[in-house]
Every structure is written in C-alpha cells, then in structure tokens.
C-alpha cells in the first residue's frame, strides 16, 4: 500500500464531520457472489479521534480492502481489532443468509446486513444512546435528545427503506477512512466464513474464490450441481 493512503482517507472524513460527534462508515462484501452470505462491516469513529495526533498516526495501514492483498487485509483487520479493543474506535459486522437473499433479493438483503452491522455497532459503543438525526423525509431514525450525534456514511448510493439517516458515498471505500475500515471488516469476516463453508462443501473451492463466479467454480457447478449455500436465483442468470 502506498504511504499516505490512510492520511488521505482521514482528510476526507475530517471534512465530513462538521458538527457531528461521530462518523460511522458501512460497506459490504459478497454482493456479487454466487454462493454464501452477504456481509456488512461498520466502524464508528469519533471527531476527537480524527482531530488527534495519535489518531492520525494510527491509521496509515488503512486502504480500500480491494487494494490490499489477502495478507495485508488480515493484518489491517487485526489492527482495527486492536483499535477497537483499546476503545479508540468501535466496529461490528452483520450478515444476511442465502435464504434471506432469496427472500428479499440482493439489495434488500444487503440493506438487512448493513442494518445489523449498524445495530451491532451501537451495542459495541458503550457510553449510552446515540442519535441518527431524522431528516425532512421522515426516515425512521433514532433520535435521542442530548445524545452524541452520528453521521452515517454508506458506500455506494443511498439505500431505500433503510431505518437510519445516511449519506451514500460513491466509491466511498477509496475515499473515506471509516468506510475503508468497514470494507476491511466486511471482507475479512466474509472470507473467513467462506473458508469455513469450504470445509463443509470442499468440492467447490470456496476458500479460493469465496463464492464468486470463477472458471473453476462454474466448472464445479456444472459437474456437481449447486449445494445448499448457492444462491439459486443468481445461478439462473448463468
């Protein structure tokens, strides 16, 4: 990773904080896969962290998860865990199952995974309620008078029918520190889940391609047919 990547992401977020007490970044992994769950990561960062010299010094390892090698992602994930353990930031993940993808379609399931990640984040943040301020459209947003306020940044376009006020950031995993950390949480969490599924269904090679439509995966599907963690609705398009 090029030196300074984390610093440019930091600068973007610092400009987004305004009068908000926190930024929360959210991203997903596995939306386009043929098998396995869709997983979301969420990371909460305080304005004090962004403004502190120690905060700026601690995030040089961060980049968009797609720009990191698997080994670098794992190391970054552990760095994020250490920051969470120290109380410097807060992180959580949420997922939606293959059955929920079939029931809600991939957009609905992605929103469900993101909602679960955000709500897991609120459980990790241990200093009381936070407020996602409601907007003029009457979004179902948590509003607690006098509570710390959170600006929620989600990678991509804004989500419809999402229960928290949020801002969509196109290609946010390459712009925002909080979203980039969330992308690492989502990607590593999902990769580890797919490695576990590889032990249950070794024919398909999930540990190598993580459920995406590689040539080897498609060949295994033709030879063996789908297993219980394949997204059947996605396979009809092949």
Residue pairs with C-beta under 8 A, 6 or more apart in sequence:
1 61
1 63
1 67
1 68
1 72
3 60
4 60
5 60
5 62
5 63
5 67
6 59
6 60
6 61
6 62
6 63
6 177
7 56
7 59
7 60
9 59
9 62
9 63
9 175
9 176
9 177
9 180
10 50
10 55
10 56
10 59
10 177
12 175
12 176
12 177
13 23
13 25
13 45
13 50
13 176
13 177
13 178
14 50
14 51
16 23
16 151
16 153
16 167
16 176
17 23
17 47
17 50
17 151
18 151
19 149
20 47
20 149
20 150
20 151
21 46
21 47
21 130
21 148
21 149
21 150
22 44
22 45
22 46
22 47
22 130
22 148
22 149
22 150
22 151
23 44
23 45
23 47
23 50
23 150
23 151
23 152
23 153
23 176
23 178
24 42
24 43
24 44
24 45
24 118
24 121
24 150
24 151
24 152
24 153
24 178
25 42
25 43
25 45
25 153
25 154
25 155
25 172
25 176
25 177
25 178
25 179
25 180
25 181
25 182
26 40
26 41
26 42
26 114
26 117
26 118
26 152
26 153
26 154
26 155
26 166
26 179
26 182
27 40
27 41
27 65
27 154
27 155
27 172
27 173
27 179
27 180
27 182
27 183
27 186
28 38
28 39
28 40
28 41
28 110
28 113
28 114
28 155
28 186
29 38
29 39
29 40
29 41
29 65
29 183
29 186
29 187
29 189
29 190
29 191
30 36
30 37
30 38
30 39
30 186
30 190
30 210
30 211
31 38
31 106
31 110
32 212
33 210
33 211
33 212
33 213
33 231
33 234
34 211
34 212
34 213
34 217
34 221
34 230
34 231
34 234
34 235
34 238
35 98
35 197
35 204
35 206
35 211
35 217
35 226
35 227
35 229
35 230
35 231
36 98
36 190
36 193
36 194
36 197
36 206
36 210
36 211
36 229
37 95
37 96
37 97
37 98
37 101
37 113
37 190
37 193
38 95
38 96
38 101
38 106
38 109
38 110
38 113
38 190
39 93
39 94
39 95
39 113
39 186
39 189
39 190
39 193
40 93
40 94
40 95
40 110
40 113
40 114
40 116
40 117
40 182
40 186
41 91
41 92
41 93
41 117
41 181
41 182
41 183
41 184
41 185
41 186
41 187
41 189
42 91
42 92
42 93
42 94
42 114
42 117
42 118
42 120
42 121
42 182
42 185
43 80
43 89
43 90
43 91
43 121
43 178
43 181
43 182
43 185
44 89
44 90
44 91
44 121
44 124
44 125
44 150
44 178
45 89
45 177
45 178
45 181
46 89
48 55
49 55
49 88
49 89
50 56
50 177
55 88
58 83
58 88
59 177
61 72
61 75
61 76
61 79
62 76
62 177
62 180
62 181
62 184
63 76
63 180
64 173
64 174
64 180
64 183
65 73
65 76
65 173
65 180
65 183
65 184
65 186
65 187
65 188
66 173
66 183
66 187
67 174
68 76
68 184
70 191
73 184
73 187
73 188
73 191
74 188
76 184
77 184
77 185
77 188
80 89
80 91
80 181
80 184
80 185
81 91
83 89
84 90
84 91
84 124
89 181
90 121
90 124
90 125
91 121
91 124
91 181
91 182
91 185
92 117
92 118
92 120
92 121
92 123
92 124
92 185
93 117
93 120
93 185
93 186
93 189
94 112
94 113
94 114
94 115
94 116
94 117
94 118
94 119
94 120
95 113
95 116
95 189
95 190
95 193
96 104
96 109
96 110
96 112
96 113
96 116
98 228
98 229
98 230
98 231
100 109
100 112
101 109
101 231
101 233
102 231
102 232
102 233
103 109
104 112
105 233
107 159
110 159
111 159
111 160
111 161
111 162
114 154
114 159
114 162
115 162
115 163
115 164
117 182
117 186
118 152
118 164
122 130
127 148
128 147
128 148
129 142
129 144
129 147
130 142
130 144
130 147
130 148
130 149
130 150
131 142
131 143
131 144
131 145
131 147
131 148
131 149
131 150
132 141
132 142
132 143
132 149
132 150
132 152
132 164
132 165
132 166
133 141
133 143
133 149
133 165
134 140
134 141
134 143
134 165
135 141
135 165
139 162
139 163
139 164
139 165
140 163
140 164
141 163
141 164
141 165
142 164
151 167
152 164
152 165
152 166
152 167
153 166
153 167
153 169
153 172
153 176
153 178
153 179
154 162
154 166
154 167
154 168
154 169
154 172
154 179
155 168
155 169
155 171
155 172
155 173
155 176
155 179
155 182
155 183
156 168
156 169
156 170
156 172
157 168
157 170
158 166
158 167
158 168
159 166
159 168
169 175
169 176
169 179
172 179
173 179
173 180
173 182
173 183
174 180
190 210
191 210
194 206
194 207
194 210
194 211
195 206
195 207
197 206
197 211
197 229
198 204
198 205
198 206
198 207
200 229
201 227
201 229
203 220
203 224
203 227
204 217
204 220
204 221
204 224
204 227
205 216
205 217
205 220
208 214
208 216
209 216
209 217
211 217
211 229
213 238
218 238
221 230
221 235
221 238
226 232
226 235
